[in-house]
Amino acid sequence: FTVEDDEVTVKVRDVCGTIKDFTIPIELNAPEFDLNIDEDTVCPDTEVEFIVAKGDGLNIEWPDGSTGTTYKKIINEKGEVICKATDDCGTEVADTAKMDIFIPEAEITGNATACRYDEVDLQANEGDGFKYKWSTGETTKDIQVDVVSDDQITVTVEVTNHCGDVATDEHTITVDESSVVFAGDDET
């Protein structure tokens, strides 16, 4: 006989010497096993509780060697939590929870050069629950900057995510000197 994937083929010879193949499907019963989390993104330093959602009668082993149907871990970096389970026959299964953390990002987009007295539109990156604090005092995602300097203007933004983590970016607008016209000294 031969075994391939999910079937067994048996060769049978009858009394007359004729050989016939019989294929018998087999079902390998791997234990059902599932964690309550497949993947998730959380705030840094969040304690997450992993629970075996399916796996009655299995011997559970968590990454730290502990056993039981629950496992708590403080998540502070991207990674995986792998839980293994073994049934009474020694068949091992595993489930993986992929974890990520919310990392604040700040990025300002907009023109880097402008003529004096122009208004320049700047935008901070968008994110779920983000709050903005610009060096100009505005607290919206998009702002307008009046170019009143002869040289350059530097604007910063602090972006706070819903976890309370802060990221900062800086954007410099340089005044295009070719647009500055000198009309001469004032004479009275």
QUISULMO-V792940 format. One record per pair of residues at least 4 apart in sequence whose ideal C-beta (glycine too) atoms are under 6 Angstrom apart, sorted by the first residue. I is the first residue (numbers start at 1). J is the second residue. D is the distance in Angstrom with one decimal. If there is no record, write none. Layout:
BEGIN
i/j/d
I/J/D
I/J/D
END
This chain:
BEGIN
i/j/d
1/8/5.7
1/10/4.5
2/9/4.9
3/8/5.3
6/26/5.9
7/23/5.3
7/25/5.1
8/24/4.9
8/26/5.7
9/21/5.6
9/23/5.0
10/22/4.9
11/19/5.5
11/21/5.7
12/20/5.3
13/19/5.0
14/18/5.1
30/93/5.8
31/58/5.6
31/87/4.5
31/93/5.5
32/54/4.7
33/54/5.8
33/55/4.4
33/85/4.8
33/93/4.5
33/95/5.7
34/53/4.7
34/54/4.1
34/95/5.8
35/50/5.6
35/83/5.9
35/95/4.6
35/97/5.3
36/51/4.3
36/53/4.7
37/97/4.3
39/98/3.9
41/100/4.4
41/102/5.9
42/46/4.2
42/75/5.4
43/102/5.6
43/163/3.4
44/76/5.1
44/101/4.8
45/74/5.9
45/76/5.2
46/75/5.5
47/72/5.7
47/74/5.1
48/73/5.9
48/75/5.4
49/70/6.0
49/72/5.1
50/71/4.6
50/81/5.9
50/97/6.0
51/70/5.3
52/60/5.9
52/69/4.4
55/85/5.3
58/85/3.9
58/87/5.7
59/86/4.7
60/67/5.3
60/85/5.3
61/84/4.8
62/66/4.8
62/71/4.3
62/83/5.6
75/99/5.0
78/100/4.8
79/99/5.8
80/96/5.2
80/98/5.5
81/97/4.6
82/94/5.7
82/96/5.0
83/95/5.6
84/94/4.7
85/93/5.4
86/92/4.9
87/91/4.9
102/161/5.5
102/163/5.2
104/159/5.7
104/161/4.3
104/165/4.4
104/167/3.9
105/125/6.0
105/167/5.5
106/157/5.8
106/159/4.0
106/167/3.9
106/168/5.4
106/169/3.9
107/125/4.4
107/169/5.4
108/122/5.5
108/124/5.8
108/157/5.7
108/169/4.9
108/171/3.9
109/123/5.1
110/120/5.7
110/121/5.7
110/122/3.8
111/120/5.1
113/174/5.1
113/176/5.2
114/118/4.3
114/120/5.0
114/147/4.7
114/173/5.5
115/176/5.4
115/179/3.6
116/147/5.7
116/175/5.3
116/180/5.6
118/147/4.9
119/144/5.0
119/146/5.7
120/145/4.8
120/173/5.5
121/144/5.7
122/143/5.3
123/142/4.9
124/132/5.4
124/141/5.3
124/157/4.8
124/159/5.9
129/162/3.1
130/159/5.5
130/161/5.9
131/160/4.5
132/139/5.6
132/141/5.8
132/157/5.9
133/139/5.9
133/158/4.5
134/138/4.5
134/143/5.6
134/157/5.1
135/155/5.5
135/156/4.4
138/143/4.5
145/155/5.9
149/153/5.2
152/172/5.5
152/174/4.7
153/173/4.7
154/172/4.7
155/171/5.2
156/170/4.8
157/169/5.7
158/166/5.4
158/168/5.2
159/167/5.1
160/166/5.0
161/165/5.3
END
